[in-house]
Amino acid sequence: GHIVTNNHVIAGADAIQILLADGRSASASVVGTDPETDLAILRVELADLKPIAIADTSDVAVGDVVLAIGNPYGFGHSVSQGIVSGVGRFGLQLSTYEGYIQTDATVHLGSSGGALIDTQGRLVGINTLIYTAGAERGDETPSIGINLATPSDLAATVLNDIVTYGRVIRGWLGVSVEVLFSEGSDGILTQQLIVTNLAAGGPAERAGIRLNDVIVAMDDEAVVDGRAAMFQIAQLRPGHLLRVDVDRDGTPIELEAVVGTRANNG
């Protein structure tokens, strides 16, 4: 059976031991890791393993009750309860690809890699980070009620790709962007993305995207955040025909780009 955990939990380990809730234990081997999402896939040879059902994270909403399972301070299979405090958390720069589920369910040190589940026992996310705002007290890192989990759909994609291909397959557009702030007619400050660099011969250049184009939408979804946009592209499969709407010197232009494959950085 395959097990999903955090890469930082097993990084540098000489041996990995898995302990199940039914009391069984076994050695686990590393199938593959994905540092860009801080996920790792393990394999254990045990009979009668039952895979967890996976929740549809598009249905996860603020206020949903969730349970965090972990191994804090050696208290195995501990469970805490809370709610979903936020979804799609970007811009924390904690991983290359972000989109965390935020919860106030208590997640102590030692609970990284544990499951965040809903009230029906379905996997919502993998507990990954405790946000501390830089607060430290001796050797302790106190939680302030902001805990972040990698969404289960992203974890499932990483697992499937690593098991099938040996690495994670990510989409690539070959474009770098910067945020451009502007004030709309209603006086509200908005964000747009201006193209600052193009990979020579990359999908964006072949599609006709130019430097200083402002990317307005992709696949009819408005673009307002650079990291969120790159995350969206990375989740696409190579060969996907991506509709890109750009503003070029005030003229709206519709383009189509064939998504390529992003090079594996580790």
PEJO-V141426 format. One record per pair of residues at least 4 apart in sequence whose ideal C-beta (glycine too) atoms are under 7 Angstrom apart, sorted by the first residue. I is the first residue (numbers start at 1). GAP is how many residues later the second one is. D is the distance in whole Angstrom. If there is no record, write none. Layout:
BEGIN
i = {I | I}
gap = {GAP | GAP}
d = {D | D}
END
This chain:
BEGIN
i = {1 | 1 | 1 | 2 | 2 | 2 | 2 | 2 | 2 | 3 | 3 | 3 | 3 | 4 | 4 | 4 | 4 | 4 | 5 | 5 | 5 | 5 | 5 | 6 | 6 | 6 | 6 | 6 | 6 | 6 | 7 | 7 | 7 | 7 | 7 | 7 | 7 | 8 | 8 | 9 | 9 | 10 | 10 | 10 | 15 | 16 | 16 | 16 | 17 | 17 | 18 | 18 | 18 | 18 | 19 | 19 | 20 | 21 | 24 | 26 | 26 | 26 | 28 | 28 | 28 | 29 | 29 | 30 | 30 | 31 | 31 | 31 | 31 | 31 | 32 | 32 | 32 | 32 | 33 | 34 | 34 | 34 | 34 | 35 | 36 | 36 | 36 | 36 | 37 | 37 | 37 | 37 | 37 | 38 | 38 | 39 | 39 | 39 | 39 | 41 | 41 | 41 | 52 | 52 | 53 | 53 | 53 | 54 | 54 | 54 | 54 | 55 | 55 | 55 | 55 | 55 | 55 | 57 | 57 | 57 | 57 | 60 | 60 | 60 | 60 | 60 | 61 | 62 | 62 | 62 | 62 | 63 | 63 | 64 | 64 | 64 | 65 | 65 | 65 | 66 | 66 | 66 | 66 | 66 | 66 | 66 | 66 | 66 | 67 | 67 | 67 | 67 | 68 | 68 | 68 | 68 | 68 | 68 | 68 | 68 | 68 | 69 | 69 | 69 | 69 | 69 | 70 | 70 | 70 | 70 | 70 | 70 | 70 | 71 | 71 | 71 | 71 | 71 | 71 | 72 | 72 | 72 | 72 | 72 | 73 | 73 | 80 | 80 | 81 | 82 | 82 | 82 | 82 | 83 | 83 | 84 | 84 | 85 | 85 | 85 | 86 | 87 | 88 | 89 | 89 | 89 | 89 | 90 | 90 | 90 | 90 | 90 | 91 | 92 | 94 | 94 | 97 | 97 | 98 | 98 | 99 | 99 | 99 | 100 | 100 | 100 | 101 | 101 | 101 | 101 | 101 | 102 | 102 | 103 | 103 | 103 | 104 | 104 | 105 | 106 | 107 | 107 | 107 | 107 | 107 | 109 | 111 | 112 | 112 | 113 | 113 | 114 | 115 | 115 | 116 | 116 | 116 | 116 | 116 | 117 | 117 | 117 | 117 | 118 | 118 | 123 | 124 | 124 | 125 | 125 | 125 | 125 | 126 | 126 | 126 | 127 | 127 | 128 | 128 | 128 | 129 | 130 | 130 | 130 | 131 | 131 | 131 | 131 | 132 | 132 | 132 | 132 | 133 | 135 | 135 | 136 | 137 | 143 | 150 | 150 | 151 | 152 | 153 | 154 | 155 | 156 | 157 | 158 | 158 | 159 | 160 | 161 | 161 | 161 | 161 | 162 | 162 | 162 | 165 | 167 | 169 | 169 | 169 | 170 | 170 | 171 | 171 | 171 | 171 | 171 | 171 | 171 | 171 | 171 | 172 | 172 | 172 | 172 | 172 | 173 | 173 | 173 | 173 | 173 | 174 | 174 | 174 | 174 | 174 | 174 | 174 | 175 | 175 | 175 | 175 | 176 | 176 | 177 | 177 | 177 | 177 | 177 | 177 | 178 | 178 | 179 | 179 | 179 | 180 | 180 | 180 | 180 | 181 | 181 | 182 | 182 | 183 | 183 | 184 | 184 | 190 | 191 | 191 | 192 | 193 | 193 | 193 | 193 | 193 | 194 | 194 | 195 | 195 | 195 | 195 | 195 | 195 | 198 | 198 | 198 | 198 | 198 | 199 | 200 | 201 | 201 | 202 | 202 | 203 | 203 | 203 | 203 | 203 | 204 | 204 | 205 | 207 | 207 | 207 | 207 | 208 | 209 | 209 | 209 | 209 | 210 | 213 | 213 | 214 | 214 | 215 | 215 | 215 | 216 | 216 | 216 | 216 | 217 | 217 | 217 | 217 | 218 | 218 | 218 | 218 | 218 | 218 | 219 | 219 | 220 | 223 | 225 | 226 | 227 | 228 | 229 | 230 | 231 | 233 | 234 | 236 | 236 | 236 | 238 | 238 | 238 | 239 | 239 | 240 | 241 | 241 | 242 | 242 | 242 | 243 | 243 | 244 | 244 | 245 | 245 | 246 | 246 | 247 | 248}
gap = {43 | 45 | 48 | 29 | 39 | 40 | 41 | 157 | 161 | 15 | 25 | 39 | 41 | 35 | 37 | 122 | 151 | 155 | 4 | 5 | 35 | 37 | 108 | 32 | 33 | 34 | 106 | 107 | 120 | 122 | 4 | 26 | 27 | 28 | 31 | 32 | 33 | 30 | 104 | 103 | 104 | 6 | 20 | 30 | 12 | 11 | 12 | 26 | 8 | 10 | 7 | 8 | 10 | 26 | 6 | 57 | 4 | 56 | 22 | 18 | 19 | 20 | 14 | 15 | 16 | 13 | 14 | 10 | 12 | 10 | 11 | 12 | 131 | 132 | 9 | 130 | 134 | 135 | 7 | 5 | 124 | 128 | 134 | 231 | 59 | 60 | 61 | 229 | 58 | 60 | 113 | 117 | 121 | 57 | 90 | 87 | 111 | 116 | 119 | 118 | 121 | 122 | 63 | 71 | 68 | 69 | 70 | 68 | 69 | 98 | 102 | 5 | 63 | 67 | 68 | 69 | 97 | 67 | 94 | 95 | 96 | 4 | 24 | 27 | 41 | 64 | 23 | 22 | 23 | 24 | 25 | 20 | 21 | 19 | 20 | 54 | 16 | 18 | 54 | 16 | 17 | 18 | 37 | 39 | 50 | 51 | 52 | 58 | 12 | 14 | 38 | 50 | 12 | 35 | 37 | 38 | 39 | 43 | 46 | 48 | 59 | 8 | 10 | 45 | 46 | 48 | 8 | 37 | 38 | 40 | 41 | 44 | 57 | 4 | 5 | 7 | 39 | 40 | 43 | 6 | 36 | 37 | 38 | 39 | 35 | 37 | 25 | 26 | 24 | 21 | 22 | 23 | 24 | 20 | 21 | 17 | 19 | 17 | 18 | 19 | 16 | 14 | 11 | 9 | 11 | 13 | 59 | 8 | 9 | 135 | 137 | 138 | 136 | 6 | 4 | 35 | 134 | 137 | 129 | 133 | 52 | 55 | 132 | 48 | 49 | 50 | 15 | 23 | 24 | 48 | 50 | 44 | 46 | 13 | 44 | 46 | 41 | 43 | 42 | 37 | 4 | 20 | 23 | 36 | 40 | 32 | 16 | 15 | 16 | 13 | 14 | 13 | 8 | 11 | 8 | 9 | 10 | 11 | 33 | 4 | 5 | 6 | 7 | 4 | 6 | 29 | 25 | 28 | 24 | 25 | 26 | 27 | 23 | 24 | 29 | 20 | 22 | 20 | 21 | 22 | 19 | 11 | 13 | 17 | 13 | 15 | 16 | 17 | 9 | 10 | 11 | 12 | 11 | 7 | 9 | 5 | 5 | 4 | 4 | 5 | 4 | 4 | 4 | 4 | 4 | 4 | 4 | 4 | 10 | 4 | 4 | 4 | 6 | 7 | 8 | 4 | 5 | 6 | 4 | 97 | 68 | 69 | 92 | 64 | 92 | 62 | 63 | 64 | 65 | 66 | 67 | 69 | 88 | 91 | 31 | 87 | 88 | 89 | 90 | 30 | 31 | 60 | 84 | 86 | 24 | 25 | 28 | 29 | 30 | 31 | 86 | 20 | 23 | 29 | 34 | 20 | 21 | 16 | 17 | 18 | 19 | 38 | 49 | 16 | 18 | 12 | 14 | 47 | 12 | 13 | 14 | 34 | 8 | 10 | 8 | 10 | 4 | 6 | 4 | 6 | 34 | 33 | 34 | 22 | 21 | 22 | 30 | 33 | 36 | 18 | 20 | 14 | 15 | 16 | 17 | 18 | 20 | 4 | 6 | 7 | 11 | 13 | 6 | 5 | 4 | 5 | 4 | 58 | 4 | 54 | 55 | 56 | 57 | 5 | 53 | 4 | 37 | 48 | 49 | 50 | 47 | 4 | 35 | 37 | 46 | 38 | 33 | 35 | 32 | 33 | 8 | 29 | 31 | 7 | 29 | 30 | 31 | 4 | 5 | 6 | 28 | 5 | 11 | 14 | 24 | 25 | 26 | 23 | 24 | 23 | 6 | 4 | 4 | 4 | 4 | 4 | 4 | 4 | 26 | 28 | 4 | 6 | 23 | 21 | 22 | 23 | 19 | 20 | 19 | 15 | 17 | 14 | 15 | 17 | 11 | 13 | 11 | 13 | 7 | 9 | 7 | 9 | 5 | 5}
d = {6 | 6 | 4 | 7 | 6 | 7 | 6 | 6 | 6 | 7 | 7 | 4 | 6 | 6 | 6 | 6 | 5 | 6 | 5 | 6 | 5 | 6 | 3 | 5 | 7 | 7 | 5 | 4 | 7 | 6 | 6 | 5 | 7 | 6 | 5 | 6 | 4 | 6 | 7 | 5 | 4 | 6 | 6 | 5 | 7 | 7 | 4 | 6 | 6 | 6 | 6 | 5 | 5 | 5 | 5 | 6 | 5 | 6 | 6 | 5 | 7 | 5 | 4 | 6 | 5 | 7 | 5 | 6 | 6 | 4 | 6 | 5 | 6 | 6 | 5 | 4 | 6 | 7 | 4 | 5 | 5 | 7 | 5 | 5 | 6 | 4 | 6 | 7 | 6 | 5 | 6 | 6 | 6 | 5 | 6 | 7 | 6 | 6 | 5 | 5 | 5 | 7 | 7 | 5 | 7 | 5 | 7 | 6 | 5 | 5 | 6 | 7 | 5 | 4 | 6 | 5 | 6 | 7 | 4 | 6 | 5 | 6 | 6 | 6 | 6 | 6 | 7 | 5 | 7 | 6 | 7 | 6 | 7 | 6 | 5 | 7 | 7 | 6 | 5 | 6 | 7 | 6 | 6 | 6 | 6 | 7 | 6 | 6 | 5 | 5 | 7 | 5 | 5 | 7 | 4 | 7 | 5 | 7 | 6 | 5 | 6 | 7 | 5 | 5 | 5 | 7 | 6 | 6 | 7 | 6 | 3 | 4 | 6 | 7 | 5 | 7 | 5 | 6 | 7 | 6 | 3 | 6 | 5 | 5 | 7 | 6 | 5 | 4 | 6 | 5 | 4 | 3 | 7 | 7 | 6 | 6 | 6 | 4 | 6 | 5 | 4 | 6 | 5 | 7 | 4 | 5 | 6 | 5 | 6 | 6 | 5 | 5 | 6 | 6 | 7 | 6 | 5 | 6 | 6 | 7 | 6 | 7 | 6 | 4 | 6 | 7 | 7 | 6 | 5 | 5 | 6 | 6 | 6 | 6 | 5 | 6 | 5 | 7 | 7 | 7 | 5 | 5 | 6 | 7 | 4 | 6 | 5 | 6 | 6 | 6 | 7 | 5 | 6 | 7 | 5 | 4 | 7 | 5 | 4 | 6 | 6 | 6 | 6 | 5 | 5 | 4 | 7 | 6 | 3 | 6 | 5 | 5 | 6 | 5 | 5 | 7 | 5 | 6 | 6 | 5 | 4 | 7 | 5 | 6 | 7 | 4 | 7 | 6 | 5 | 6 | 7 | 6 | 6 | 6 | 7 | 6 | 6 | 7 | 6 | 6 | 7 | 6 | 7 | 7 | 6 | 6 | 6 | 6 | 5 | 6 | 6 | 5 | 7 | 5 | 5 | 7 | 7 | 6 | 6 | 5 | 7 | 7 | 7 | 4 | 4 | 5 | 6 | 7 | 4 | 6 | 6 | 6 | 4 | 7 | 7 | 7 | 4 | 6 | 4 | 5 | 5 | 5 | 6 | 7 | 6 | 3 | 2 | 5 | 5 | 7 | 7 | 6 | 6 | 4 | 6 | 5 | 4 | 4 | 6 | 6 | 6 | 7 | 5 | 6 | 5 | 5 | 6 | 6 | 5 | 7 | 5 | 7 | 6 | 6 | 6 | 6 | 6 | 6 | 5 | 5 | 7 | 5 | 7 | 5 | 7 | 5 | 6 | 6 | 6 | 6 | 5 | 6 | 7 | 6 | 6 | 5 | 7 | 6 | 6 | 5 | 7 | 6 | 7 | 7 | 6 | 7 | 7 | 7 | 6 | 5 | 6 | 6 | 5 | 4 | 6 | 7 | 7 | 5 | 6 | 4 | 5 | 6 | 7 | 6 | 6 | 7 | 4 | 5 | 6 | 4 | 5 | 6 | 6 | 6 | 5 | 6 | 6 | 6 | 5 | 6 | 4 | 6 | 7 | 7 | 6 | 7 | 6 | 6 | 5 | 7 | 5 | 6 | 6 | 6 | 6 | 7 | 6 | 7 | 7 | 7 | 4 | 7 | 5 | 6 | 6 | 4 | 6 | 7 | 4 | 6 | 6 | 7 | 5 | 5 | 7 | 6 | 5 | 6 | 7 | 6 | 5 | 6 | 6 | 5}
END
